[in-house]
């Protein structure tokens, strides 16, 4: 699934315009990135958690020349799926569909 597919899915399920759905998806992604940038952990119950991990500096090799290259320390984003998500993926069980919004009362 691509970001465009996700936007289309949100638009269809929430009965929103594609533009509104795009704003929602972009806002969620931007919020996750901002939180990770400042070192916060994001936990989405039933889905998983995002956090950063620190990689130590190391010596790598240039695959083209074989020369040794110093790779500096850096932070990398890390996703840990929840037990519920792991179970759904491994059992092939049905994913609960989003419930469309209720129609307003007449």
SVG drawing of the C-alpha trace seen along z (x, -y; Angstrom):
<svg xmlns="http://www.w3.org/2000/svg" viewBox="-36 -19 76 37">
<polyline fill="none" stroke="black" stroke-width="0.4" points="0.0,0.0 1.3,-3.4 0.5,-6.8 -1.9,-7.5 -3.7,-4.2 -4.0,-5.1 -5.4,-8.5 -7.9,-6.9 -8.9,-4.4 -9.4,-7.1 -11.4,-9.1 -13.6,-6.2 -14.2,-4.9 -14.7,-8.3 -16.7,-9.7 -14.4,-12.7 -12.9,-14.5 -9.6,-13.2 -8.1,-16.6 -9.4,-16.4 -8.1,-12.8 -4.7,-13.9 -4.5,-16.6 -5.4,-14.0 -2.8,-11.4 -0.1,-14.1 -0.8,-15.5 -0.5,-12.1 2.8,-11.4 4.2,-14.8 3.2,-14.4 5.0,-11.1 8.2,-12.5 8.1,-15.6 7.8,-13.4 10.6,-11.1 12.8,-14.1 12.6,-15.3 13.1,-11.8 9.5,-11.0 8.0,-7.6 4.7,-7.1 2.5,-4.3 -0.6,-3.4 -2.5,-0.7 -3.3,2.4 -0.9,1.4 2.6,0.8 5.1,-1.8 7.6,-4.1 10.9,-5.2 14.4,-6.0 17.5,-3.8 21.0,-5.0 23.5,-3.3 27.1,-3.3 29.9,-4.5 31.4,-1.7 33.8,-0.9 32.1,0.0 33.3,0.8 32.7,-0.9 31.2,1.8 32.6,0.4 36.3,0.0 36.5,2.1 38.0,-0.8 37.3,-1.2 34.8,-4.0 34.1,-5.4 30.3,-5.4 29.3,-8.0 26.9,-7.3 23.3,-8.2 19.7,-7.8 17.4,-5.6 13.6,-5.2 12.4,-1.9 8.9,-0.3 7.8,2.4 4.5,4.1 2.0,4.8 1.1,8.4 -2.3,7.8 -0.8,6.8 1.6,9.7 -1.3,12.1 -3.5,10.6 -0.6,10.9 0.3,14.5 -3.2,15.9 -4.6,14.2 -7.6,13.2 -10.0,10.5 -8.9,7.0 -11.8,5.1 -13.1,2.6 -13.6,-1.0 -17.1,-1.9 -18.5,-4.6 -19.8,-7.7 -23.4,-7.5 -25.9,-9.5 -27.3,-12.6 -30.8,-12.2 -33.5,-13.8"/>
</svg>
